[in-house]
Amino acid sequence: MSEKFEIFNLGVKSGATIKVKGEVSGDASSFVINLGKDNSDLALHFNPRFEDPNDGSVIVCNSKCSGCWESEQREKKLTFSKGSTVKFTIDFKGDKFVIKMPDGAEVEFPNRHGHDLINYLSVKGGFRVTSFKYD
């Protein structure tokens, strides 16, 4: 069963840090953490894939503008596994997002649309959120 965690009217400004902790399902093929204005306008789509047909284990980052996906950024930094408890720290730095993985490795993704406010967060797929906070 696919988990879903969604927050609207979040009001996170540039300079904030978002922390998402949870459990990766033992049978997860992937999950996503989305940040943006809404579901059709995403500044960050963070998508760890455990079984990508092209790359094996990979993290795909992307953005979406007016419902249209843009170009993917693929990283081979998948340093956690199915069935694990993990925490992601996302620094919203204005011009980019810096996602810190459980082992301290980082993935950077540009703020392609220049968003200065994040109102929407969703977590979907094989990941169950156990805590969420921002400061």
N, C-alpha and C positions, 0 to 999 in steps of 0.2 A: 504494500500500500504506500502511495506517495504522500509525504508530509507536505503541509503548506502553512507558512507563517507570513502574515502580511500586515503592514502598518501604513496608514495614510496620514497625511498632515503631520509628518515627522518634524519638519522645521530644523534640520541639521544644516548649519552654516559652514562655509569654508574655514578650515582650521580645526574642525572637530575630529574626534576619534570615535569610531564605531566598533564595538566589540560584540561578536556573535560566538557563543559557545554552544556546542551540541554534540550529538552522537551520529556518526555515519552508520547507516544501516549495513548489516552484514551482507546483504545482497544488492547493494546499491550499484548501479552502473554509472550514475552521475548525480549531481545536484547543482543548484544555482543559487547565488546570492545576487539580487538585483537592487540597484540604487538609481533613483532618478526623480523626474517630475511625476511620472505615472507609468503604468505598464507599457504604454506605447512610446515613451520618451525616456530611455534609460541612459544614464551617464556611465554606469558600470554594470556589466553582465559578467559575473565571475562564475565559471562553469568547470569545476574539476570533473574529468571523465576518466573512469577506471578502465574502460574497455573501448576506447575510440578505434574504429576500424582502420584508420590511417596511421595513427600515432601510438597506439597502446595506451599507456597512462599519460595524460596530458591535462594541462589547465588551459582552457580557452577563455579569453577575455574579449569582450566586444561592447559596442554601444548600439543604441537603436534611436532613430530620429523619425518621428511621425509614423511609427509602425514599421519602418524599414530598417533591417539590419545593415550594419556597415562592415568594414573589413575586420576579420578575426586576427587576434594576436595569440599565438600558441607558445606555451612555456612547458618545458620538461621538468618542472619543479614540483611534481606531485610527491610530497614527502610524508604523506599520511596514508592510512589504509582503511579499507572497509572494516566496520565493526569497532572503530576507534572513537574515543572522545577527543574533540579538538576545539581549539579557540582560534578565531581569526580576528586580527586587529586591522581595521581599515582606516588609514589616515587620509582624510579629505584635505589635500594641500592646496586647493584652488586650481592649479594647472594640471594636477594629476592625482591619482589615487595610489597609495602604497599599501599593499595587502601583505601583512606579516603572517607567515604560516606557523603552525605549531612548533616547528624546529628552529624558527628564527629566520628561515629563508624568506626573501621578499619578492613580490611581483609588482611591477609598476605598470600603470595603465594611464594614458593621457585623458584629461578632461576635455574631450574633443569639442564639446558644445559650450564650454565656458560656464557651466552651471555654477552658481554661487550659493545655491540652496537645494538641499535634497529633501523632498517631501514624501517620497515613496521608498519603501523597503519591502522586499519579498524574499523568502527562502522557500525553494520548492525542490522536490525530488527526494532522494534517499538520505535526508538529513533532518534530524529532529532537534529543534532549537530548545535548549534547556535554560539559557539566559541571554539577555540582550541588554546593552546599555550604551550610552554615548555621553561624551563630555567634551 
